[in-house]
Amino acid sequence: MNEFELIAKLVPNLHKNSAIIQGPGDDCATIDLGIPGKLLLFKTDAVVEGVHFMPDTDPVKIGRKALGRALSDIAAMAGDPTACLVTIGLPKHFDPEFVFAVYRGINSIAQEFNVPVAGGETTTSPKEIFISISLVGTIPRDRQISRAGAKRGDAIFVTGELGGSISGKHLDFTPRLGEARWLAEHFTIHAMIDLSDGLAGDLRHILHASKAGAEILSSAIPISRAAKQQAGGESSAKPPLLAALTDGEDFELLFCLSPHDAVPVLDGWKKNFPDIKIKCIGKITREPGLRIRDKEGIREFGLHGYTHFAKS
Amino acid sequence: MNEFELIAKLVPNLHKNSAIIQGPGDDCATIDLGIPGKLLLFKTDAVVEGVHFMPDTDPVKIGRKALGRALSDIAAMAGDPTACLVTIGLPKHFDPEFVFAVYRGINSIAQEFNVPVAGGETTTSPKEIFISISLVGTIPRDRQISRAGAKRGDAIFVTGELGGSISGKHLDFTPRLGEARWLAEHFTIHAMIDLSDGLAGDLRHILHASKAGAEILSSAIPISRAAKQQAGGESSAKPPLLAALTDGEDFELLFCLSPHDAVPVLDGWKKNFPDIKIKCIGKITREPGLRIRDKEGIREFGLHGYTHFAKS
């Protein structure tokens, strides 16, 4: 049983009540606490030694990544982060310098986005270090963006360049908080997500929630230099396009909006964020599934990569 | 360096802003989100395999404990829990039945206190299972109870019976949410904490925050049957009084209020919560330190137990 199958079995039995506007299944939970004009965003995210960082990873970058990941989920809702808590699990005989450095990383990104560290907990974790971040934020009541609103014909956009984040970006990304808020303030975003599972995986989350399909133009997918370099270095490495489609932890934005907004969004973005790339990579279709079009035609891109040629 | 020394070094450098009413150093963080008449409570707490539960612990009880611990911290602020998130770290080849049982435990206590499970995250944790709970709640703006308000002459109360929780209660306690709210609605609570580090340790947290001392009457400390049984069973076990003073995870309430309220609180409590014991165990003093009075006089009770006889 994988993570997604497990969650699908757990979610129907969770205790619910009317305070929950958006429960499990999106980047953040959304809660009505009676804040005038606003809803609460609530998010938790953990990084674990040996999975999200290695014993020799620079601890400043571990801290930065831990909070950055959670901030990226607030960005996916075009939200405003309010405060975070840090839970850190440490072996009994921990190295204080390691912990101070982790917190320097947390504080640097906390300061950058003005997210106070309101507290947390230090606990014993005998075998591996973990850092779990809790984050609250807000969104305007009339601007709830979920994964579920993509419509047939919508243009699909992605920011930045994708793939190969393991060679550095997964520790050193910038959550797209300001960019997402700008998008939501100027356009009607039908669906948005941050890229943590890889472009294909996260687009599939949008398609599943929106009960739709998508057609992507292979040549439009922005491939990072890291993905190209990795492919050049080792014969066993993923081809760059596959890396851009399936590598995780890009922490860029993937969003869908009306095709009428496609040109204005590109123009406005380039004026406001000239240093961050943005690409229209395809469109939402009624036919389910994820298809990729290249010179040879359209191919279905399934959970295990390309599955078969489809009619072009 | 122990946990408390570590936290003392970390806290001054954390990023802050004006949304934070109460930052690190109390049972929950308190945040001003503009909710009319209310403040947000924000808490995180983790349980780790091998520390807070064993590989053979009933997973339903692990789930119950994980959320119960965080709810007990909301009780310490006399707050109302709103919603929780669950982060669970699992080995790659996890047993789905174990996870379902953990969630049955979480759901049972979530239902009991009407705290919706708004989502969470499943992550890989190769070597040990951990469950990190995030919790938001609210308190009335005019009813902030911290650890810092104990005043000289205050009566010190404790609920329940203490010590020996390792033989079962640490997995099977009831957070005192309704009781704490009743206390706060009917009396002016000067300081309150939930007992997780043990009576002496948690009282010391109040004394430290309130810049005060305390004198406790040895014969008034409510000792649990479990603490007595453990002492009877093994010659190496703690004497029952020492267990009641220093064993952790009782998850009872410890609070201080004006001596004028002492009799009304006892009378009201017995009417409203006849099944839960409450005891006045001593008083807050101007002289710092924690002293315990018994037939033989007054003894200082330091971090390592009784340190010396003081003048009686």
Interface residues (C-beta under 8 A of the other chain):
Chain A: M1 E3 L6 I7 K9 L10 N13 L14 H15 K16 N17 A19 I20 G23 P24 G25 D26 C28 A29 I31 L33 G34 I35 P36 K38 L40 F42 K43 T44 D45 A46 V48 G50 V51 T82 A83 L85 V86 T87 G89 F94 P96 V99 F100 Y103 R104 N107 A110 Q111 N114 V115 P116 V117 A118 G119 G120 E121 T122 T123 T124 S125 P126 K127 E128 F130 S132 S134 V136 T138
Chain B: M1 E3 L6 I7 K9 L10 N13 L14 H15 K16 N17 A19 I20 G23 P24 G25 D26 C28 A29 I31 L33 G34 I35 P36 K38 L40 F42 K43 T44 D45 A46 V48 G50 V51 T82 A83 L85 V86 T87 G89 F94 P96 V99 F100 Y103 R104 N107 A110 Q111 N114 V115 P116 V117 A118 G119 G120 E121 T122 T123 T124 S125 P126 K127 E128 F130 S132 S134 V136 T138
